[in-house]
Amino acid sequence: MGLLNRSEWYDIARDTNWTPTYASVDELFPEDMSDTFGLTLEQWNAYDEPYKTTYREYVQVQSKKDSDAYSVKAALARSNFYDNTNVGWQNVLKMHFGAVCGLEYSTVLSAGKMVRFGKAPGWRNMATFGSLDEMRHAQIQLYFAHEFVTKSRQFDWAAKTYQTNSWVAIAGRAMIDDGSMGRDAASMSIMHTFALEQGFTNLQFLGLAADATAMGDHSFANLISSVQTDEARHAQIGTAALKVLLAHGHKEKAQRIVDIAFWRNWRLFVVLTGPSMDYFTPLEKRHQSFKEFILEFIVVQFERALEDLGLDKPWYWDQFLESTSVYHHSGHLEMWFVRQTLFWDHKAGVTPAEREWLEEKYPGWNDRWGRLWDVIAENAREGREDKLFPAALPVICNICSITCGGVPYDGHHIGHWSDFGGRRYYFCSEPCKWIFDVEPERYHGHMSLTDRLLAGQIQPATIEGTLQYLSIMPGERGSDPENYAWAHQCASPTLIHKADVHGHASDRL
């Protein structure tokens, strides 16, 4: 018997819509779970997934990907790469696995929601494979991280981050719960697969894959490249959904959802990936700066995707572009200061040579952040430990759960807040305030780590009490991995503004 070409039977095989007889369409696809845009099943029939695959093809391809990834890992198992690599790269691995593995598992449920409540058969079909993808991503990255648990207890956070009250977990859960869990399937397809996966997973996976290859970490490079090939496929779910929604006149609402999701994703990724690329990766191995990567792989590609669909750039686009030179530098310094709260050892990355590179890539870096690092380096050299850790928690944004820092010497940065329900909410930026103001009833119950301390939820209300609340125990808490050796290389500060610097530094740090 002759076999039909896939193109001759694919649409028939995946067309699983039917006319319900014992339940209404609204009961099968409740608006709050399925589609708050209000499109009918007939309108969703226009959904056309660009990446078509069958279960047989999917299993064959995924089996080969797994075989390749595990084979490379096994072949390199005796190379002792981890023991011999730079301390900065060791902590890139800790940060990545701890921040990403739990999020990958959460998105299994996100894709599953689209499988159940997506109104188009092609959409449900792609989401089924997407759910399997995310399960694979969680499992394979947990497996790779487990190899290093004997090297450092901090790798255990690959499994436990999102079961704790770590500020990283609070920020990650807030982002995923909003964009990938707590909305209808149609909105989730935009926020998760379009804004997050098409917009930002390139940032975490392609950028780190390039840096991993340069570092000679071929096992990790192969792993995350394998993950990214899955993302590239199911990231198309949202694009196809957007085409249907826009064809039926829902541009305004779709645009708003894109704008919300893009900024939320950006705020989390910038403080995780930015330091990895610009501070942790050894100078001689840096493929390009974080900003250069953003401009090439995020700005250009995302702008093109928006233009192809007929959507506009987010209204805050100029602020986003400006922030590519700002947020991760401030975030990196702040994370170094609160390094005890982290599940990795936060490398300073500000030796004279590194500062020269940072000044070249980000003109004005020395005058903005270098002056603060001068004070920190002096305190480290003189053994003033009390000046190397914060005395209190910072103000944390009630949307993105990242600190409300900005450009040093540029005025007070707690300039955005909203009052709702008898409470004042503080925000790191105008876009975060806008997100809250669009739907305050969605976000008004959120409690940042600082809010929890002030509300008496953290007891005792001390540094040690806070660390216990974060579930980060002695032996896991982050430190300066170079034991301040970098500070002694900076014995001659590049800019002498000590009287001015000490005043500002005490305010900022």
Number of C-alpha atoms within 10 A of each C-alpha: 3 4 5 9 8 12 9 9 10 14 14 9 11 15 14 12 13 8 9 10 7 7 9 11 15 10 10 14 17 14 17 14 20 24 20 14 17 11 16 13 17 11 15 19 16 15 21 19 21 14 14 16 15 14 11 8 11 14 12 10 12 16 11 11 19 16 12 15 22 18 13 16 17 12 10 14 13 8 10 9 16 15 10 9 14 14 18 21 22 20 23 25 21 23 23 21 23 28 23 20 25 25 20 21 18 20 23 22 16 27 30 20 24 28 23 16 22 26 26 25 22 27 27 23 22 24 26 20 22 26 24 16 25 25 18 19 27 23 17 19 23 21 14 18 22 17 11 17 15 10 11 13 16 24 26 20 27 27 21 16 26 23 12 15 18 23 20 22 21 21 23 23 19 21 22 23 14 18 27 29 21 15 20 22 29 26 26 28 30 28 29 29 29 26 28 25 23 26 24 21 21 21 22 20 22 19 24 24 24 19 22 24 16 17 19 14 18 18 22 21 22 20 23 21 20 19 23 19 13 19 21 15 21 27 25 22 30 24 25 22 24 25 18 19 21 17 12 13 11 16 18 11 14 19 20 15 19 22 21 21 25 22 21 26 23 19 22 17 19 23 19 20 22 24 24 29 25 25 27 23 26 20 14 9 15 18 19 15 18 24 20 15 19 21 15 12 16 19 18 11 15 20 15 14 17 16 12 11 14 14 18 15 18 20 12 12 15 10 13 19 14 10 18 20 19 21 19 26 26 22 21 23 20 18 22 21 20 21 21 22 25 24 28 28 25 29 29 24 22 22 16 17 13 17 20 15 17 21 15 12 17 17 13 13 19 19 15 17 18 19 24 21 20 26 21 23 25 17 16 20 18 11 12 12 10 10 15 18 15 15 12 11 14 17 20 23 26 29 27 25 28 23 21 23 24 21 17 19 13 8 9 13 16 17 12 17 20 14 12 13 9 6 10 11 21 21 28 25 20 13 22 21 20 17 22 22 17 12 10 16 11 13 17 18 11 15 18 22 27 21 17 13 19 11 10 10 14 19 13 13 13 13 16 13 14 23 19 18 20 20 18 23 16 10 11 20 18 22 21 17 15 15 10 17 15 19 25 14 15 19 13 13 18 14 12 11 13 15 8 10 18 16 10 15 18 12 10 18 19
